[in-house]
Amino acid sequence: MVAGLFAGMLAATGVAASNGVAPLLAPDSGGAATASGDAREVLAEYLAGLSEAQYRTARRGEAFFNTSFVPSPSRAQVRDGLGPLFNSGACRSCHNSLGRGSPPTDPGQQPVALVLQLSTRSADGSWGMDPIYGANFNPFAVEGFEPEGRVVIERTPLRGRYADGTEWVVDQPAYRLEDLRYGALHPATAISPRLAQPIIGMGLLQAVPEETILALADPDDRDGDGISGRANWLHGKDGEKRLGRFGWKSNQPDILAQTVAALSQEQGITSSHDPAGNCTAAQRDCRAAPIGAELEIEDADVDALVLFQRVLAVPPRRNLDRPAVARGAALFRQADCAACHVPTLETAAVADLPALSEQRIHAYTDLLLHDMGPGLADGRPDHQATGSEWRTPPLWGLGRTPDIARGEFYLHDGRARTLEEAVLWHGGEAAAARARFIALPPADRAALIAFLRSL
Amino acid sequence: MQYSKRSRTLLLLVATSAFALHASTSAFGQSPHEHEGGREQGCGSYERDVGMDLELLGGDRADVTAGDGAGASPDIRVGEGYTVRLVPQEEMEFPTEPTRHMLAEGAFGGLMSIEVPVAGSYRISLTKASWVDLAAGDEMLESTDFSGRHGCEHLRKWVSYELEAGRLYTLMLSGGTEQVLGAAVVPADHQEME
């Protein structure tokens, strides 16, 4: 019944030429920051128009991004200080080809790109990091140390059917920590798995004005469309209130904060921004380990890492001449996917990088939090995000995933092995969009996926 | 297809040890990541059968010094294990830029020559982390697969390529911080060795 109604609605509106579809078929997702597509690595192309100094600095940052830190002491002093507890030696190891990471696929394999974040609920109801294991679980350690333990992932198949009777199966993962090196987790500690995200276009997203993002918020759903959108306000150590826009729960305000957190918590690399590192007070052997230097990465090199991420261009769209892509774009709009995956944003003036400045971009995100329902919930609040809220992830570059990765892994923990599965996991505010997808006939489902693959 | 007597022996060893691992895992209920049958923690979680790689890299290895680009590069034969001494990267003259831009400070690099007698898929297997490129003249080959594990003493990573028989390839290592590492070229599909 629903399928019939929806199909009828599409036929009546003439999907391919409906109003509002044109931006969804724009070839230049990043405006002037769209890549030519000629680079050896499609996600590694820099913005055009960099100065010589900017290019050199970005290349320095790229080298740091690509290079594994090593244990101290080492002849390679510029990159020693790894761990001793860590998730990954190099940024690149998680962000495969600068794209999304992958969870473990082999029995016994420990996660590298999939980080288990930890936080503990205090008696007063507030949340902080686990008192023993810290903010991240580190399943690896340098030689001479033992890792914090072992991550066990168990997957339970869940089945359902599309309206046309076709069966689908998705895997529900459950996470458990074993062989814990420093004793049991605090009983009130919650686990949130987070998969490394693509880093393309981050300079553009950082340049979207705060007012633009807040204008999209509708925390009380005053328009009654069932979709809210909340800002995640972060309070820094200095008490400053900042809008979160990066990370799976918009839990980082900018690229610098995201980068420093990853260096510290996932690699054990200290910096002036986070001199404490990832050893907790309870991890005495970790704290006593040799260090690369008082601060293991210099400010100039952190700045280079940030610039490298700012200057990465967005890949151009593909297959826009295919009818299925145009039809999929209309379906994307009609299914109301665009209510959260906002197709068009505009960036503010950016003085140092003109290619980022005042650009009309098509990232397919509102950078806001949405309740995605119990199926995706991690039960772990993050600043103002609840345990079932997630940031709308940008979709640009999505279609490049099969080109650059071994397998496809979508959503916050990579549980979705196909784009169809990713849609099927949508719940909460997105439950209606999911229902519309399930109601579509196979050809229209394929068209919607063709549209996503064109991004 | 012709391979050395040692390679055939290794195949038998691989088959035997793989069976032993399977049998003892079943008998004692030990999980695959646990130390067992000569495979250290981590090695057992490789998705491919890397028994031959572990045999070569964990056994006796021939010593070679990698080329620095100015002189000749040592030959690396399929089915043999080597202990390779690399060159400080600032002294390297790579014939082509490595495909991964990495920090050169404190890094070591080196060149080796590879020629395979039979066309097919081969793994370049290393005991330590290093960026792997394979060139054929000016052409840089695309790898077909790769994997790596922390905590596997004798096999930190492998990268596979489709190679042509009789063609000379240059193996380029770069970016790692270990001057000495183990290396081997292993047929990726053991059935090809029958």
Interface residues (C-beta under 8 A of the other chain):
Chain A: R40 R59 E62 A63 F64 N66 T67 S68 V70 S74 R75 A76 Q77 V78 R79 D80 G89 R92 T105 D106 P107 G108 Q109 Q110 F140 R150 R406
Chain B: S31 P32 H33 G44 S45 Y46 E47 T99 R100 H101 M102 L103 A104 E105 G106 A107 A129 D145 R149 H150 G151 G175 T177
